[in-house]
Amino acid sequence: MESAHRHRGATMAQDRSTALPSRDTVLYDGNCRFCRGQISLLRRLDLTGRLEFTSLHDSRVSKAFPGLSREEMMEEMVVVDTRGREWRGAAAVRYLSRRLVALWPLALLLHVPGSMPLWSSLYRLVARNRYRLAGTCSDGACRLP
C-alpha cells in the first residue's frame, strides 16, 4: 500500500515495496546543461560521499522510486533521503545545505524564518527557465559530471 504525508518540508513516501536508498539520492534533469553544472558543483562539495546523483532519465529511477512520476521530477529536483523522505525544489536545496558542510553558510540564509516562500518562488523561476539559461544536452554535447 502506498501513501504519503508531509514532514517538515518533505513528503514521506510510504511504499514498502522498494528498498530505502543507502545514501541520500539527488534526482535531477540529466538533459539540462544548467542542472548538470549544479550537480557537478554538488559532487565537488560532497567531500564525504554522502550523496548519490542520478539523472531522472536513468531507467533505474522508475524502479527505485516508483512513487515519483517523470513529470514531477521534470518540474523540480528531488532528494530522497535514507529514511525515504522526498525533498523537492527549494526544500531540496535547503536540505542539501544542511547535509554538505561547504553549504552551511547558505543554510543560514535559506533557514531565515518565513523566507521559504521566497526561495520556492526563485527556485520555480529558475526551474521553468533552465533550458533557456544553458540549453539541453540532447545534442550529445554534455559530458557526464
N, C-alpha and C positions, 0 to 999 in steps of 0.2 A: 504494500500500500504506500502511496506517495502523497505527501502533504508538505506544506512549507509554512513557516511563521517567521516573523521579524525578530531580530535580536540585535539591539544597538547598532542599527545601520546595516545589518547583514540579514540575508534570508537564510533560514536554516532549512536545507533540503533534507527531508527525512525519507530517502529512498534506500531501504536496507538491501536492495538487490545489487548494489555496487559497493566496491571497497572504497574506503576513505583514502585520499591521496597521502603518500608518505611525506611529502613536502607541500607547502603552500604552492598552489598552481596558478600561474597567471595565464589567462586565456586572452589572446589578442588577435587582431586582424593582421595576419601574416602577408596579406596582399597590399598592405598600406605602408608606403615608404616612411611616413611620419611615425606610425606605430612601431615599425621595426627600429627606427632610430631611438625611440624612447626605451624599447626593450633592450637594445644594445647598451644603453646607459645603465639601466637597472641591472643587467648582468654584471657590468663592471663594479657596480656599487654593492653587489651581493657577495661580499668577501667571504662569507662562511658557507655559501651554497645552500641557503635555507629555502630558496625559491626554485621552482621549475617553470620554465617558459614554454608554452605550447600554442602554436597557431590554431585558431578556431577552425581552420581549413584542414587540419590534420584528421585523417579518418578515424583515429583512436578517440577523438574527443566525444563523438556521439555515443560511443560505448562506455567510456569512463564517466561521462556526465550526461546521462540520458534526460535529466530534468531541465537541461538548458537547450533552448532552441537556437538554431543558427541566427534567426532574426534578432533575438535578444542579444546575442554576443556581437552581432554586427553593429548594434546601437551603442554599446559601451563595453569597455574592458571588464572582465570578470575575474576575481580572485577567489578560488575555492581553498579554504584553509584545511588543515589536517583534521578538523572536527566536522567538516562538511558544510561549514557556513559559507555562503556566497556573498562576496562584497562586490558591488557594481559601481562603475563610473567613478564619481568623485569620492564615494565611500571607499572604493578600492584603492585609490591613490592615498587617501587618508590612512587606511590600514597599512599599506606598504611603507608609509612614512614612519610608522611605529616599529616596523619589522627590520628596517635597514638603518643601521647606526648613522650612516652618512646623510640620511634624510631627516634625522631628528630635528635639525633647525627648521625644516619645512613643517614638521609635525606641530611645532609650536603655533605657527600661523594657521594651519589647517584646523586646529582644535580650539580656536578662539570661540567662545560661546556665542551661538546664534549665527555663525558665519557659514554654516553648511549650505543654506540656500544659494549663497553667492558662488561657492565652489561648484555646486551642482550645475548652476546656470553656465558658468565658464566652461566646465567640462563638456556639457552638451553642445555648446557653441563650437568648440574645437572638434569634437567628435563628428558633428554634422559637416564640417568643412575640411576634414583631414585629407581627403584626396586633392582638394584644391591647394592645400598647404605644401604638399610634396609629391603628389601623383600616386600611381599604383605600381605594383610590381608585376602586373600581368604581362609585361613585355619581356620578362625573364631577366631584367637588368639588376634586380635587387639581389644582393648576396645575403645568405643567412647570417643573422647576428651571432 
